[in-house]
Every structure is written in structure tokens, then in C-alpha cells.
Amino acid sequence: MAVVVITGCSSGFGLATALAFARRGDSVWATMRNPADAGGLSAAVEAEHLELRTLPLDVTDDASVKAAVDHVLEAEGRIDVLVNNAGVAHMGAVETLGIEDARGVFETNVFGQVRMVQAVLPGMRERGGGVIVNVSSMAGRLPASPANWAYAASKHAAGALSDSLAEELRPFGIRVVCIEPGFFATSVVRKGRPLPSASPYTEMERLIAGWYHANVEMGGDPADVAQAIAAAVDDPSSPVHVPVGPDAKAAIQAAATMTGEQWADVSRKVYGLEA
């Protein structure tokens, strides 16, 4: 039985992942900024008679991260698996997206993962084992679209973080996996900030945001991502980068065969930016 800590469990991938590990009989600590938002998770746990504990944790706050990790270590004595899932997405062109909103994306999607890693690693190194899963996106493997630079850049950073971390931790017997989902039906885009007002890029921002919203709403079941996470945790031969979903795999493969100009030309047509 593994001790598993998961961030961002109020909905989407985090909720599904918490349930997936709990169904296996693991000791699951499902964390989120506000445990009052755990209604959907709590209902599923009660309906299935699962063992699972929730814990407040804001990955953008050093004290919150330390308090949560210390609490789990005091209760369990160890953390075997960390799933860095918490994420946000704010859209807007480079000129119009506010610095604070852009910084907020990086605080959660990048530095939040770093905070969690730094908090759990001393114990994992001491025991000589563990698995760290960083949830990224296919956006971290593709050229960024207009008006989505902050999210895409943060996911590219999560991939780079995972690459560095995997090599740093290999001598200590700790594995790192970077999960890269395509479009799945989560609330991450819906929860993003409204598009900037009075923007010179209004039409472009509107088209791009509409395209992303539509694809997320029609996306796959987050449970598929949860199963991919669990499978990667179980598989000692798992690669660092794990695309999830046929769209992610196809897009990453296509981008690898195209020049930047070819990708941009196709993308403009897909987003409706030119006839």
C-alpha cells in the first residue's frame, strides 16, 4: 500500500486520480486549496465506501505546503507517490494579459510543483525510492498558440523541470513522470480569468478561447488520465514523458514532422484565424 499525495483534487484530473488510487487500497491524501470544494470527491468516496483523506493545501504558499507535507509525514511516516496536478489557465495576448495573472499561472503550474517536490524529496531520498508525477499537457510539447502563451510556457517549463529532475533523482532510486494529456473534460479553462477587456487582439483572443473551450467541453474522461498516472506509477520502465489521449499523441507526432512555419499555417486555419 502506497502513501499518495495529490494536489488539486477538487475536480478534474485530481479528483479522478484520488479515486483511482483509493480504489486500489492505497493511502490517499487528496489536497486542495479549500476542502469545502470537495463535495464531488466526498460524494464518490461515500458512494463507493472508499478510504481517503482530504487536506487543505495551496501550492502557491510555502507555509501551506510545509504544513500539509508535515501533516502527512507525521501521520504516515513517509510519502511514496506525489502527484503534482494543481493547475490554472489564464488566456490573453502577450500585450494584454496582466503580469499578475501570468505570474499566477507560473506560481501554480511551475513553482507549485517545485515547492511540492522540495518538500517531499528529503524523505524520498532517505528511503531511496518514490515516484513524482508532474501533470503537464500536450501544450508543453507543441508550439504555443496565440493568446495562450502563459499556460503553454508553464507546461513547457513543467516538462523541462521533469527532465532535469528525472536525471537528478535517478541515482537515488526515485522516478519522475511527466503526464501530458490532450483535451479532457475538466474545468481548468472555464475557471480561467475573463479575457482582457478593450484589447486590440479581441477577435483573435475570442476565437482562440472559444476553440479551447469547445475542445475541453467535448474532451475525454478525466478517469483515463488517472489510469495513465496509476499505470506510470506502477511501471518502473515508464518513460519520463507520457502523452495521454489520441489527440495528444497525434499532435505531438505531427509537430515533430513539421517546420515552425508549417505548424503555424495549419494552426491559423484550425483556429479560424484566416479563411
C-alpha positions in Angstrom: 0.0 0.0 0.0 1.5 3.3 -1.1 1.1 6.7 0.6 -0.1 9.0 -2.2 -0.3 12.8 -2.0 -2.2 14.5 -4.8 -2.7 18.3 -5.4 -5.7 20.0 -7.0 -8.3 17.3 -6.1 -11.5 19.4 -6.1 -12.3 18.4 -9.7 -10.9 17.1 -12.9 -7.7 15.0 -13.0 -7.0 15.4 -9.3 -10.4 14.1 -8.3 -10.3 11.2 -10.7 -6.7 10.3 -9.6 -7.6 10.4 -5.9 -10.4 7.9 -6.6 -8.2 5.7 -8.8 -5.6 5.3 -6.1 -8.2 4.9 -3.3 -9.9 2.1 -5.2 -6.6 0.2 -5.3 -6.4 0.4 -1.5 -3.6 3.0 -1.3 -3.5 5.6 1.5 -4.6 8.7 -0.4 -4.3 12.3 0.7 -6.4 14.4 -1.6 -5.3 18.0 -1.2 -6.9 21.3 -2.4 -6.9 24.9 -1.6 -10.3 24.8 0.1 -11.6 21.4 1.4 -15.1 22.9 1.2 -14.8 22.3 -2.5 -14.5 18.6 -2.1 -18.2 17.9 -2.5 -17.9 15.8 -5.6 -15.0 13.8 -4.3 -16.7 13.2 -0.9 -19.8 12.0 -2.6 -17.9 9.5 -4.7 -15.9 8.3 -1.7 -19.1 7.8 0.3 -20.9 6.0 -2.5 -18.1 3.6 -3.1 -17.1 3.2 0.6 -13.5 4.3 0.0 -10.8 5.3 2.4 -9.5 8.7 1.5 -8.5 11.8 3.4 -8.7 15.4 2.3 -6.3 18.1 3.4 -6.0 21.9 2.7 -3.0 22.8 0.6 -2.3 25.8 -1.5 0.7 25.1 -3.8 1.5 28.8 -4.1 2.0 29.2 -0.4 5.2 27.9 1.2 3.7 27.6 4.7 0.7 25.7 3.4 2.9 23.3 1.5 5.1 22.6 4.6 2.1 22.2 6.9 0.4 19.7 4.6 3.5 17.6 3.9 4.5 17.6 7.6 0.9 16.5 8.5 1.1 13.5 6.1 4.6 12.6 7.3 3.5 12.7 10.9 0.5 10.5 10.2 2.1 8.1 7.7 5.9 8.3 8.3 6.5 8.6 4.5 5.2 9.7 1.1 5.7 7.2 -1.7 4.0 9.0 -4.5 3.5 12.7 -5.2 1.1 13.7 -8.0 1.6 17.4 -8.9 -1.8 18.0 -10.5 -2.9 21.5 -9.4 -3.1 23.9 -12.4 -4.6 27.1 -13.7 -5.1 28.6 -17.2 -5.5 32.3 -17.9 -5.6 33.3 -21.6 -4.7 36.6 -23.3 -2.2 38.0 -25.8 1.2 38.9 -24.5 0.5 42.6 -24.6 -2.9 42.3 -22.7 -2.6 39.5 -20.2 -1.7 41.2 -16.9 1.6 40.4 -15.3 -0.1 39.3 -12.1 -2.4 36.8 -13.9 0.6 35.5 -15.9 2.6 35.2 -12.7 -0.3 33.3 -11.1 -0.1 30.7 -13.8 3.6 30.1 -13.2 3.1 30.2 -9.4 0.7 27.3 -9.6 1.8 25.3 -12.7 5.6 25.6 -12.2 6.6 26.9 -8.8 3.8 25.0 -7.1 5.3 21.8 -8.5 8.8 22.8 -7.3 7.5 23.6 -3.8 5.9 20.2 -3.5 9.0 18.4 -4.9 11.3 20.2 -2.5 9.0 19.4 0.4 8.8 15.6 -0.2 12.3 14.9 -1.6 14.3 14.7 1.6 12.2 11.8 2.8 12.2 10.0 -0.5 15.9 10.3 -0.8 16.4 9.0 2.7 14.3 5.9 1.9 15.8 5.5 -1.5 12.6 5.4 -3.5 9.5 7.1 -4.6 7.6 8.4 -7.7 6.9 12.0 -8.6 4.3 12.7 -11.2 4.1 16.1 -12.8 0.9 16.7 -14.7 1.7 18.8 -17.7 -0.2 19.0 -21.1 0.3 18.3 -24.7 0.7 22.1 -24.8 4.1 21.6 -23.2 5.2 19.7 -26.3 3.8 21.9 -29.0 4.4 25.4 -30.5 2.3 27.8 -28.4 -0.9 29.2 -29.9 -1.7 32.9 -29.8 -3.3 34.2 -26.6 -2.3 31.0 -24.7 1.3 31.8 -24.1 1.3 31.8 -20.3 -0.3 28.4 -20.0 1.8 26.8 -22.8 5.0 28.3 -21.4 4.2 27.0 -17.9 3.7 23.5 -19.3 6.9 23.6 -21.3 8.6 24.6 -18.1 6.9 21.6 -16.3 8.4 19.3 -19.0 11.9 20.8 -18.5 11.5 20.5 -14.8 10.6 16.9 -15.2 13.6 16.2 -17.4 16.1 17.8 -15.0 14.5 16.2 -12.0 14.5 12.7 -13.5 18.3 12.8 -14.1 19.0 14.4 -10.7 17.0 11.7 -8.9 18.0 8.6 -10.9 20.9 7.8 -8.5 18.5 7.9 -5.6 16.1 5.4 -7.0 13.3 8.0 -7.4 11.4 8.1 -10.7 9.8 11.1 -12.4 6.9 11.0 -14.8 5.5 13.9 -16.8 1.9 13.2 -17.9 0.8 15.2 -21.0 -2.9 15.0 -21.6 -4.7 16.2 -24.6 -8.2 17.6 -24.4 -10.2 16.2 -21.4 -13.5 17.4 -19.9 -12.2 19.4 -16.9 -12.9 22.9 -15.6 -9.4 24.3 -16.0 -10.2 26.6 -18.9 -13.7 27.6 -17.5 -12.0 28.7 -14.3 -9.6 30.9 -16.0 -9.7 34.7 -15.9 -12.0 36.5 -18.3 -10.3 37.7 -21.5 -8.7 41.1 -21.2 -11.1 44.0 -22.0 -10.6 46.6 -24.6 -7.9 44.5 -26.3 -6.6 45.2 -29.8 -6.5 41.4 -30.1 -10.1 40.9 -29.2 -11.1 38.9 -32.2 -8.1 36.6 -32.1 -8.4 36.1 -28.3 -12.1 35.3 -28.7 -11.6 32.8 -31.5 -8.7 31.0 -29.6 -10.5 30.9 -26.3 -13.7 29.6 -28.0 -11.7 26.9 -29.7 -10.1 25.8 -26.5 -13.4 25.9 -24.5 -15.2 23.8 -27.1 -12.5 21.2 -27.3 -12.2 20.9 -23.5 -16.0 20.6 -23.1 -16.0 17.8 -25.7 -12.9 16.2 -24.3 -12.3 12.7 -22.9 -13.0 11.3 -19.5 -10.5 12.5 -16.8 -10.6 9.0 -15.4 -8.4 8.0 -18.4 -5.7 10.4 -17.3 -6.0 9.0 -13.7 -5.5 5.5 -15.1 -2.5 6.6 -17.1 -1.0 8.2 -13.9 -1.5 5.0 -11.9 -0.1 2.8 -14.7 3.0 5.0 -14.9 3.5 4.9 -11.1 3.4 1.1 -11.3 5.7 0.7 -14.3 9.4 1.1 -13.4 10.2 1.3 -17.2 7.8 4.2 -17.8 9.4 7.0 -19.9 9.5 10.4 -18.4 7.1 11.9 -20.9 3.7 10.2 -21.2 1.2 11.7 -23.7 -2.4 10.7 -22.8 -5.2 10.7 -25.4 -5.2 10.1 -29.1 -5.2 13.9 -29.8 -2.1 14.4 -27.7 -0.2 11.6 -29.3 -1.2 12.7 -32.8 -0.4 16.4 -32.3 3.0 15.7 -30.7 3.9 13.4 -33.6 2.7 15.8 -36.2 4.6 18.8 -34.7 7.8 16.7 -34.8 7.4 16.3 -38.6 6.6 20.0 -39.4 8.6 23.2 -39.6 7.5 26.0 -37.4 6.1 27.8 -40.5 4.1 24.7 -41.5 2.7 24.3 -37.9 1.7 28.0 -37.8 0.0 27.8 -41.1 -2.1 24.8 -40.1 -2.9 26.3 -36.8 -4.2 29.5 -38.2 -6.7 27.5 -40.3 -7.7 25.3 -37.3 -8.4 28.3 -35.1 -10.3 30.1 -37.8 -7.8 33.0 -37.9 -7.9 33.0 -41.7 -10.3 31.8 -44.3 
